[in-house]
Amino acid sequence: MAKNKPRIGRVNLAQSGAGLQELFGRVFRAQSIYFYQLLGVTLFLVAFGLVMVLSASSIDALKASNNSFAIFSKQAIFALLGLIGMSLASLMSMNWWRGKAKLFYIAFMALQLAVLFIGKDINGNRNWISIFGIAVQPSEFLKVAVVLHVAVFLSARTRELDDVTTWRKAGVMMGAAMILVFGGKDLGTMLIMLIMFVGLLALAGMPMKLLRLIGLATVVIIPLLLTFGSGSRVGRITAWLNPSAPDPNGYNWQSEHGMWAISAGRIFGAGLGESKMKWSWIPEVENDFIFAVISEELGLIGALVVVALFVALAVSFFRIWKRTSDDFSRYVVSGIMIWIVFQALINMAVVLRLLPVLGVPLPLISAGGSSLIATLGAIGIVLAVERENHANPLSGRQGRMPQTRQLRRVR
């Protein structure tokens, strides 16, 4: 028996060496142009966001802590953690993500439920929880968890997508998450989740009859939600609908000064770091209204560059989506693509006063650790999808477009 020990040791060593070689190859193997396009645009947005957070937050940080770099330093740490998370997420196989989806869903649903009882109130919303002294927003990570969980559910029922029960169960999974988020009065995040979920179901092939019903219900329910549970929310919406009316409570203050910042930027901007509105004239200037500072300092040209970057990000997502044939992976890419792109559109629409203030950050650019880390982690999952597309070109061929289905009811 003793003679076999060295042999067993050599076998284990060989297996370990093969495992390390496979991991090394997975990390450094050249990827497709689509992989590098998404990665490149993401890295540029993160770097650009750090520069703008430093510029936008320097005055408020100096007032609060006598350190102009206080907010920027935290954001830089969050960016580093997010990039590490994105790298690790991109290295995991989609089978690994499929296997962990239910666990993530249960964990973050439980964490979001705990927020309602022991969470922190910030600006009227209870959507944060303190973990080791750090404020974490579970709803940002819940977006990813629900997309993964619903993608697993739908991909396991590809032959039952004409059954109303399938879509009803998927809707319950999503609706439960939205109810928990709205329980903390975070209407902005709930609306982003609603758009993401409806878009995911539409791209997954939800029958047109159900889509029409959901659209009708949305038109009826959202105005009711806008006026539920918060007097300040009603005031902001009323002020947005009547911008010239008297505003003794200052509901239009943030929006008005945001527009002043945009108009002051003109074509070429006042110059990086030269914003006047960031001198305590715009609340949450480094968060929800950072696009106003970008427009003031970099002008129309800078604002259009940001829009172009998000268009490039959307195109990168869409190209990977088209190359993906595996149902689970396609559903995941669909949900993440709709979430990030529409959140960017809504943030910019709020700053331009096309929508009332909803408290939605600009993805990859606004200050905020939970949003940045969750978004980068989600992009890492899409990069993992493209890794597998590139490694298996036959399975990564252009995916099929969803077809309109006839609805079948099961009694």
N, C-alpha and C positions, 0 to 999 in steps of 0.2 A: 504493500500500500504506500509505503514511503517513497518508492521509486516513482509513483505517479504524481507526486506533489509538484515537482518542478514543471512537469508537462502541463498540469492544470494551471499553474502560474503563468506559463508562456501563453496558453490559450486566452486567459483573462487579459493579459497584457496586450495581446494581439487585438482582442475585441475592443479594449479601451482605445488603442491606437487607431483602429478603424473608425470608432465613433468620433474621435477628435478630428480625424482627417475629413470625415463627412461634414462635421460642423464647420471646420475651417473652409471647406469647399463651398458650403452653403452661404457663409458670410461673404467670401471674397469672389465667388464666381460672378462673372460678368452677367448683367441682367439686360432686359430688353430696353429699347428706347422709351417705351411707355413708363417703365419703372423709374427711369432717371428723370423723365419729364415731371412726374408727380413729385418725386423727391426734391428736385431742383426748385420747383415753384414753392413747395412747402418751406424749404430752408430759407429761401429769399424772403417769404412773408414773415417768418419768425424773426430773422435778422432785422428786417425793416420795422417790425413791431417793437423790438427792443429799443431801437433808436427813437421811435416816436413816443414810447412810454417814458423814456428818459427826458425827452423834451417837454412832454405834456405834464408830467408829474413833479418836475423839479421844484416848482414854487410851493405847491401844497406840501410836499415832503419837507421842504426847508422850514415851513411854518410849523408843521406838526412835530418834527424831530430834530430840527437844526442840522439836517443832513439832506442835501439835495438828491443824493443817490439812494435814499432809503427804499423807495418803492421800486426803483430800477433794479437794485441789488436783489430784492426778492423775486422780481420777475425773471431776472437772469438765472437764478437758481431753479425756478419753475421750468424755464425753457430747457435747461440742462437735463432735469429729471424727465421732462416730456420727450426730449430727443432720445434719451436712453430707453424710455418706455416704447417709443416708436420703433427703435431698432430691435428690441427684444420681441415686440409684437410681430414684426415683419419676418422674424426667424421661425416663428411657430407655424406648424402646418395647419391647414384648414381643418383637418380631422381633429387636431388638438382643440381648436376653437369650438368645433362642433360638440366635442365631449364636455367642455367646460361651460357651455352656454347656459344651461339650466342652473348650475351652481352660481354663476355670476348674477343671473336674474333674481334668484331667491335672496342672495346676499345684499344686493343693492336695493331691492324692494324693502327688505327688513330695515336697512339703514335709512331709507327715505321715510319709512313709517316712524322710526325712532326720532327723526327730525321734528315731527309734529309734537312730540312730548318733551324732548330735551334739547331742541334746536335753538339756535340764536336768531334773534330778529335783527335784520339789517335793512334800513330804509323801508320798514313796513312789511317786509317779506320774511317769513320764517322758512328758510331753505338752506341753512347752514348748520353744521354740527361741529363741535370742537373735538378734535382728536389729537391728543398730546400737545394741546395748546395751539394747534393750527386749525383755522376755520376751513372746513371742506364742504363743498356743495355736491352732495350725492347725486342730485338730479342730472348733473353733467355726465356722470359715469353710467347712470341708469339708462340714458339714451342708447349707449353702446350695448348694454346688457339686453335691453328689450329687442333691439335689432337682431342680435345674435340668436336670442331665444325664439323669436317669431320666424326667423329664417330657417332654423332647425325644424320647427313645426311645419312650415309650408313645404319645405323640401322633402319631408317624409310623407307628404300627402299629395304628390304631383298628380296622382290619378283621381283625386277627390276634389280638385279645384272647381268643379262645377256643382259642388255640394254646398248649400248655404251654411251648413253646420261648420264647415271648415273655416269660413270667413267669420262666423260668429265667435268661434273660439279664439281666433287670432285677434278679433276686436276686443274681446274681454281682457286678453293679456295686455294689450296696449292701453285700453281704457282704465284698467286698474292703476297703471303707472301714472297716467295723466291725472287721475283723481288724487293720488297721493301728492303729486307736485302742486296741484292747485289748492290742496289743503293747506299748504304753506303760503298761499296768496301770490305765488309766482306765476302770474298770468303769461308773461313773456315766454318763459321756458315751456309752459304747457302748450302754447300756440305753436312753437317750433316743433314740439313732439307731435302735435296733431298733423301738421303739414308733412313731417317726415313719415309718419305712419300711413297717412292716406296715399302719399306718393309711392311708398313701398308696396302697398297692397295693389295699387293701380299697375305698377310695373310687374308685379307678380302674376297679373292676369285676373284680377277681381272682375266679376261680371259687371257690365255697364249699368244694369238695373240697380245693383247695390251701390255703385259709385254715385249715381244720381241721388239715391236716398241719403247717403252720407253727406253729399253736398248740400242738400236741402236742410238736413238737420243742423249742419254747421252754420248755415246762414241764420237759422232761428236761434241756436243756442249761444253762439259767440256774443251777440249783443247783450244777452242776459248775463253772461259771465263777466262782461266788461263792467257791469254796474253792481256786481255782487261782492259784498264783503269789505269794500274799501271806499270811504267817502272821498279820499284824495284821488282815487282812480276815476270816479265819476267827475270830479272837478277837472282833472287833466283832459278827459275826453271832451267835456263840454267846452273847455277853453280851446282845445284843438279845433273843434267844429265852429267856434265863434272867436277867431283870433283877434278881432277888432273890439270885442266886448270888454267892459271893465274887468280887471283881473286883480282884485284886492289881495287874494291869497298867493299870488305869484306862481300860478300853475304853468304859465307860459314862459317863465323866466329862463329856464334851461334851453327851451327850444328857440326863443328869440335871440339869446346870446350865441347860440350855435349858428344861427343864420347870419348874425353879424360877423362871426368869425369867417364863415364861408365867403361872404361878400367882401370882407377886407382882404382876402387872399388874391382876388382878381385872377389874372391869367397865370402869373409866374410865382405868386406868393410873396410873403414878407421876408422869407428866409428861414432856414432851419433854426429853431430856438427863439425866434423873434415874435412868437404869438403874444398878443396882448390879452386875449380872452382867457388864457390859462391862469391869469393872475386873479384867481378866485371868482371869476365872472361866470364860469360854467361848472356846476356841480358834476362830479364823476367824470371829469374831463379826460382822465387817462383810461377810463373804462368804456361806458356806453357811448360817450361823445368824442372819442378820440379821432373820429373821421372829420370832425369840425376843425380840430387843430391841424390835421394833415392838410385840409383845404386852405386854412389860413396861412400856414407856413410854406407850403409847396404849391399853392394855387390850384387853378383848374387842371394844369398839367399833372401835378402830383395826384390829385383826386382821380383823374382818368387812368393814371398808371395803376392805382390800387384797384379800380374797377377791372382793368385789363388783366391784372394778376389773378383775380378771382374768376374771370372768364377762362383764363388758361388753366386754373385749377379744375374748373368744371369740365373743360374739354379733356383733361388728363383722366379724370374719373370716368367720363363717358367712354373713352377709348378702351380703358381696361374693362369696363362693363361689357362692351361689345365683344371683346376677346374671350370672355368667360362663358363657358357652357355649363359648368356645374351649377345646379339650381341653388344650393345653399350659398355658394360664393357670390352668385349674381344678386341674390336678395340682400346679402350683406353690403355689397358695393352700392346697390340702389339706395338703401336706407342712409348710409353714411354720406353719399353724394348729395342727396336731397337735403339732409340736415345742414351740412356746412354751407352749401351754396345759398340756400334760402335764408339761413340765419344772417349771412353777410348782406343779402339784399334787404332784409327787414331792418337791420341796423342802419344801413345807409339811408333807407327810406324814412326812418324816424328822425335822423339828423336833418334831412331835407324837408321835414315837416309834412311828408306825404302820409305818415302814420302818427298816431299819438305815442307818447313816450311809453315804452314797454319794458325797459330794463334788460335789453338783449345785447351782449357784447359782440364786438366785431371779431370773428374767429381768427386765431393766430396772431392778432395784432393788439387787441385790448389787454389791459392789465387784468390779471386774475389767474390764480394757479390752477384751480379745478377745471376751468374751461380750456386752458391751454394744454394741460396734461391729457385730459380726456380726448380733445380733438386730435392731438398728435398720436395718441394711442389708437384712435379709430383709423387714422391715415395709415398707421403701421399695419393694421389688419388688411387694408386694401393693398398695400405693398406685398403682404404675404400672399394675397390672391394672385398678384401679377408674377411673383416668384414661381408659383406653381404653373401658371399659364406658360411661362418661359421654359420651365423644366419639362413640361409635357405639352408640346406645341399642338399635338393632335386634339387633346382635350381642351386646349385653350383657344380653339378656333372661334370664329364669330358666333356669339350666342343668338338664340332665336328671340324674336320680339314676342311679347305676350299677345295672345289672341283673345278676342272677345268670346266669352263662354256663355253657354246657356245655363241658367240657374236651375238646379235640381234640388228639390226639397225631400228630406228624409223624414218620414213620419215616425 
